[in-house]
Amino acid sequence: MFLSHSTKGDDDAATMRRHLESELRARGWQVLVDEDGLRGGEEWRSVLYHWIADCDAAVVLMSDKALNSPWVRREINLLLWRRALGSPLTIVPAELSPTTDTGAPELNDLRELQFVRRGDLAPASFATAIAARLPDLAEPALAPSDRMRLWLADVAACLRDVTEAEPLRAAAQALDAHEEEWHFPSIREGQRFLAHLLLGRTSAGRIHTAVEHIARPASSRLRQLIGLVTPTWVDGEAARALLPEHRQTYAVLNAEYTETAEQYVRRAACCALNYRTAQVGVVTGENLEAELLRDCERAVRDLADLLPDDDLTDDVEPLDSQVCFLLVHLNDAVLTSVARVVLRLQERFAWLNVVVLTGKAVDPADQRWHRKAIVLPALEAGEEMLARRTGRRLQKLLDEVTS
């Protein structure tokens, strides 16, 4: 059980946390809470990522102070990310006091879950009400489809041949881990630690440096490792916005290159193989909308794995559990046409998700866009180019090590 909270300077929240811990432990839960196991601060992020990725359930103690905490918001985002990927993780938002709607995406998504509100309840009674909302411990809490946990296991497996502590420590240092975290109790824990460190956002340049330290001992699985960690420069909150948890995705990303959008999708899906993309470039000509529709339909046919003689009918669906994204390049000349074509396609194919690449910054105040469709945090200047350069450097490193 992971308990997300912020009790700094909030005596009422601290009292509530103690009552809830006691109630949960009395019911057989192992409670993971940073007040007990950590000393606080950014350097402990890998341990928190480990807890969030491994927990069977989570309670978020909500107050305005907590929701203004960057760490609490980050924890909420990771928990919702796991749920959106298909994990049966139970999340219980518990409102200590009425909270202000800040408009933050992760908080809006959290509000879609059923809250437990304190009202006039005493701490002990509120703790009992929260615990009553949690699943039966006798039931299996996690399914094999928990994609975030599978991604972590895949990364750790790629590091199995790194049997010396020094390259693991050097890689952790490159990822800005605190020095006190480098002293692993075992090599296996060092491998898991590095995997959990990569669950958080990492700058593209640091990814290359970290992989360089472990490339030779990990050479037999280096190609797979690079594929798994390359998208980790993408902000997790932004990536989660692409996941079609309850509805189709229509997202607007201020990226210039299709490979950037592909990395957003891979990051969002924790590199699940059933997430697929097809791209449509900017069209020119006298009949832009007709040409764009034709190109989009061709891409949809590819996503649905249709044979050349198959008709693209409205009841066509992708095979098995495929999650499909159409990546559409845009310029201002075809903005209205793109919007109309995307609307027609998503009305015809309920399974089709669309990401529009604008190639430049998007003004949320521009009424041509649906505000909620804009992917935030947006790409910063130079970030996309650094990621592309890092991808090329990693490919060169792979060629050098495996040649």
C-alpha positions in Angstrom: 0.0 0.0 0.0 1.5 3.3 -1.1 0.4 6.4 0.9 0.8 9.7 -1.0 0.7 12.7 1.2 2.3 16.0 2.3 2.3 16.6 6.0 5.0 19.3 6.1 3.6 22.1 8.2 0.2 20.4 8.4 -0.5 18.9 11.8 -3.9 17.7 10.9 -2.6 15.8 7.9 0.2 14.2 10.0 -2.4 13.1 12.6 -4.6 11.6 9.8 -1.7 9.8 8.3 -0.8 8.1 11.6 -4.4 7.0 12.1 -4.6 5.7 8.5 -1.3 3.8 8.8 -2.4 2.1 12.0 -5.8 1.1 10.4 -4.2 -0.3 7.3 -1.6 -2.3 9.1 -4.2 -3.7 11.4 -6.0 -5.0 8.2 -2.8 -6.6 7.0 -1.4 -4.1 4.6 2.3 -3.3 4.3 2.3 0.5 4.2 4.9 2.4 2.1 5.2 6.0 3.3 8.2 8.2 3.0 7.9 9.5 6.6 9.0 6.0 7.7 11.5 4.8 5.1 13.1 7.9 3.5 14.9 11.1 4.5 13.1 13.3 2.0 14.5 15.1 -1.0 15.0 14.7 -4.7 17.8 12.1 -4.2 15.3 9.5 -3.0 13.1 9.6 -6.1 14.2 6.1 -7.3 12.9 4.5 -4.0 9.6 6.3 -4.4 9.4 5.2 -8.1 10.0 1.6 -6.9 7.2 1.8 -4.4 4.8 3.3 -6.8 5.5 0.8 -9.5 5.2 -2.2 -7.1 2.3 -1.2 -4.9 -1.0 -3.1 -5.1 -3.1 -0.1 -4.0 -2.6 3.6 -3.1 -4.3 6.2 -1.0 -3.8 9.9 -1.8 -4.4 12.2 1.1 -5.7 15.4 -0.5 -5.6 18.9 0.7 -4.6 22.2 -1.0 -1.1 21.9 0.7 -0.7 18.4 -0.6 -1.8 19.2 -4.2 0.6 22.1 -4.3 3.5 19.7 -3.6 5.4 18.8 -6.8 6.2 15.4 -5.3 2.5 14.6 -4.5 1.5 15.6 -8.1 4.3 13.5 -9.5 3.2 10.5 -7.5 -0.4 11.0 -8.6 0.7 11.1 -12.2 2.7 7.9 -12.0 -0.2 6.1 -10.2 -2.7 7.2 -12.9 -0.2 6.3 -15.6 -0.1 2.7 -14.3 -4.0 2.6 -14.3 -4.2 3.9 -17.8 -1.9 1.1 -19.0 -4.3 -1.5 -17.7 -3.1 -2.2 -14.2 -5.9 -3.1 -11.8 -4.3 -0.8 -9.2 -6.8 0.6 -6.8 -6.4 4.4 -6.1 -8.4 5.9 -3.3 -8.4 9.8 -3.2 -9.2 10.9 0.4 -10.1 14.5 0.8 -9.0 15.9 4.1 -10.5 19.2 3.4 -12.2 20.8 0.4 -9.7 21.3 -2.4 -9.3 24.0 -5.0 -9.5 23.0 -8.7 -6.1 24.1 -10.1 -6.8 22.7 -13.6 -3.8 20.5 -13.5 -4.3 17.4 -15.8 -3.4 14.8 -13.2 -5.7 16.4 -10.6 -8.6 16.6 -13.1 -8.1 12.9 -13.9 -8.0 12.0 -10.2 -11.3 13.8 -9.7 -12.9 11.2 -12.0 -12.3 8.6 -9.3 -14.7 8.2 -6.4 -13.5 10.3 -3.5 -13.8 9.5 0.2 -14.6 12.9 1.9 -13.9 13.5 5.5 -16.6 16.0 6.3 -17.0 16.0 10.1 -15.4 12.5 10.7 -12.8 12.1 13.4 -9.4 10.8 12.2 -10.1 7.2 13.3 -13.5 7.1 11.7 -12.1 8.6 8.5 -9.3 6.1 8.4 -11.9 3.3 8.7 -13.9 4.8 5.8 -10.8 4.9 3.6 -9.7 1.3 4.4 -13.2 0.1 3.6 -12.8 1.2 0.0 -9.7 -1.0 -0.5 -9.7 -4.4 -2.2 -9.8 -7.7 -0.3 -6.2 -8.8 0.4 -7.1 -12.3 -0.5 -7.7 -11.3 -4.1 -4.8 -11.1 -6.6 -4.1 -7.4 -6.8 -2.0 -7.3 -10.0 -2.4 -8.8 -13.4 0.3 -9.9 -15.8 -0.7 -6.9 -18.0 0.7 -4.3 -15.5 2.8 -2.7 -18.2 4.9 -0.4 -16.0 6.1 -3.3 -13.9 6.8 -5.3 -17.0 8.9 -2.5 -18.4 10.9 -2.3 -15.2 11.5 -6.0 -15.2 12.6 -5.8 -18.9 15.1 -3.1 -18.1 16.5 -5.0 -15.1 16.7 -8.2 -17.3 18.8 -6.3 -19.8 21.3 -5.5 -17.0 21.7 -9.1 -15.8 25.2 -9.4 -17.4 26.4 -6.2 -15.6 27.8 -8.2 -12.6 30.2 -5.6 -11.2 29.0 -2.7 -9.0 31.2 0.0 -10.6 29.5 0.4 -14.0 26.1 0.3 -12.2 27.3 3.1 -9.9 28.7 5.1 -12.7 25.4 4.8 -14.6 23.5 5.9 -11.5 25.8 8.9 -11.1 25.2 9.8 -14.7 21.5 9.8 -14.0 22.1 12.2 -11.1 21.5 9.8 -8.3 22.6 10.9 -4.9 25.9 9.4 -3.7 24.3 7.7 -0.8 22.2 5.7 -3.2 25.1 4.1 -5.0 25.9 1.6 -2.2 23.7 -1.3 -3.4 23.2 -4.2 -1.0 23.6 -6.6 -4.0 24.2 -6.5 -7.7 20.6 -7.5 -8.3 19.4 -4.5 -6.2 21.8 -2.3 -8.2 20.2 -3.5 -11.5 16.6 -2.9 -10.1 17.7 0.5 -8.7 18.9 1.6 -12.1 15.7 0.5 -13.8 13.6 2.4 -11.3 15.8 5.5 -11.7 14.9 5.4 -15.4 11.2 5.4 -14.7 11.5 9.1 -13.8 12.3 11.6 -16.5 15.9 11.7 -17.6 17.5 14.2 -20.0 18.5 12.7 -23.3 22.1 13.5 -22.8 22.2 11.7 -19.5 20.7 8.6 -21.0 23.6 8.3 -23.5 26.2 8.7 -20.7 24.5 6.2 -18.4 24.2 3.6 -21.2 27.8 4.2 -22.2 29.0 3.1 -18.7 27.2 -0.3 -18.9 27.3 -0.9 -22.7 30.1 -3.5 -22.9 29.0 -5.8 -20.0 25.4 -5.5 -21.3 26.3 -6.0 -24.9 24.2 -9.1 -25.4 21.0 -7.2 -24.6 22.2 -3.7 -25.5 19.9 -3.3 -28.5 16.8 -4.1 -26.4 18.1 -1.9 -23.5 18.5 1.1 -25.8 15.0 0.6 -27.2 13.6 0.6 -23.7 15.4 3.6 -22.3 15.6 5.9 -25.3 12.1 7.4 -24.7 12.7 8.1 -21.0 13.6 11.7 -21.8 9.9 12.3 -22.5 8.0 13.9 -19.5 5.8 11.2 -18.0 2.9 13.6 -17.4 2.9 14.7 -21.1 3.2 11.1 -22.3 0.3 9.9 -20.1 -1.9 12.4 -21.9 -1.7 10.2 -25.0 -3.2 7.1 -23.4 -6.8 6.4 -24.4 -7.9 5.1 -21.0 -11.7 5.7 -21.5 -11.9 7.5 -24.8 -10.1 8.2 -28.0 -7.0 10.3 -27.8 -6.8 13.5 -29.8 -3.5 15.2 -28.9 -1.7 18.3 -30.2 2.1 18.1 -29.7 4.5 20.9 -30.5 7.0 18.5 -32.2 8.5 18.8 -35.6 9.6 15.2 -36.2 7.5 12.0 -36.3 10.2 10.1 -34.4 9.5 12.4 -31.5 5.8 11.6 -31.5 6.7 7.9 -31.7 8.9 8.2 -28.6 6.0 9.9 -26.8 3.8 6.9 -27.6 6.5 4.4 -26.6 7.1 6.3 -23.3 3.3 6.4 -22.6 3.0 2.7 -23.3 6.1 1.7 -21.4 7.3 0.3 -24.8 4.4 -2.2 -25.1 4.6 -3.9 -28.4 0.8 -3.7 -29.0 1.0 0.1 -29.4 1.5 1.0 -33.0 1.9 4.2 -35.0 1.5 5.3 -38.7 2.3 8.7 -40.0 0.9 11.1 -42.5 3.0 14.0 -43.9 2.0 17.5 -44.8 0.1 17.5 -48.1 0.2 20.2 -50.8 -2.0 20.7 -53.8 -5.2 22.2 -54.9 -7.5 19.8 -53.0 -5.7 19.5 -49.7 -8.5 18.0 -47.7 -9.2 15.2 -50.2 -5.5 14.4 -50.5 -5.1 14.4 -46.7 -8.1 12.1 -46.2 -6.7 9.7 -48.8 -3.3 9.6 -47.1 -4.9 9.1 -43.7 -7.1 6.3 -45.0 -4.0 4.6 -46.4 -2.4 4.9 -42.9 -5.5 3.5 -41.2 -5.5 0.5 -43.6 -1.9 -0.1 -42.5 -2.8 0.1 -38.8 -5.7 -2.3 -39.4 -3.4 -4.7 -41.3 -5.8 -4.8 -44.3 -4.8 -6.7 -47.4 -4.6 -4.8 -50.7 -8.0 -6.2 -51.9 -9.8 -5.5 -48.5 -12.3 -2.7 -48.3 -11.9 0.0 -45.6 -15.3 -0.3 -44.1 -16.5 1.5 -40.9 -16.5 -1.7 -38.9 -12.9 -2.5 -39.6 -10.9 -3.0 -36.3 -7.2 -3.7 -35.6 -6.2 -7.2 -34.7 -6.2 -8.5 -31.1 -5.4 -5.8 -28.5 -3.6 -3.3 -30.8 -3.7 0.3 -29.7 -3.3 2.5 -32.8 -2.0 6.1 -33.3 -2.1 8.2 -36.4 0.6 10.8 -36.4 -0.3 13.8 -38.6 2.1 16.6 -39.6 0.5 20.0 -39.8 1.1 23.4 -41.1 -1.1 26.5 -40.8 -2.3 26.2 -44.4 -4.1 23.0 -43.6 -5.2 23.5 -40.0 -8.9 23.6 -40.7 -8.7 20.7 -43.2 -6.8 18.5 -40.6 -9.4 19.2 -38.0 -12.2 18.1 -40.3 -10.4 15.0 -41.5 -9.5 13.9 -38.0 -13.0 14.3 -36.8 -14.4 12.2 -39.7 -11.8 9.5 -39.1 -12.4 9.3 -35.4 -16.2 9.2 -35.9 -15.7 6.2 -38.3 -13.1 4.3 -36.3 -13.6 4.4 -32.5 -10.2 2.7 -32.0 -8.2 5.4 -33.8 -6.1 7.8 -31.7 -4.6 10.9 -33.4 -1.5 13.0 -32.5 -1.1 16.2 -34.5 2.4 17.6 -34.8 2.5 21.3 -35.1 6.2 21.9 -35.6 6.1 24.9 -33.3 4.8 26.2 -30.0 1.1 26.1 -29.5 -0.7 28.9 -27.8 -3.4 27.5 -25.4 -5.3 30.7 -25.9 -5.6 30.0 -29.7 -9.2 29.0 -30.0 -8.5 26.9 -33.1 -7.3 24.2 -30.7 -9.2 22.3 -28.1 -7.4 23.4 -24.9 -7.4 19.9 -23.4 -5.9 18.4 -26.5 -2.6 20.3 -26.1 0.1 18.1 -24.7 1.7 19.7 -21.6 4.4 20.2 -20.4 5.3 21.3 -24.0 8.6 20.5 -25.6 11.2 23.2 -24.7 13.5 24.8 -27.2 16.3 22.5 -28.3 14.9 19.5 -26.4 13.7 17.7 -29.5 17.0 18.1 -31.4 19.0 16.9 -28.4 16.8 13.8 -28.3 17.4 13.1 -32.0 21.2 13.6 -31.6 21.1 11.2 -28.6 19.3 8.6 -30.6 22.0 8.7 -33.2 24.8 8.6 -30.6 23.1 5.5 -29.0 22.9 3.8 -32.4 26.7 4.5 -33.0 27.4 3.1 -29.5 25.4 0.0 -30.3 27.4 -0.5 -33.6 30.7 0.0 -31.9 30.0 -2.5 -29.1 28.4 -5.2 -31.1 30.6 -5.0 -34.2 
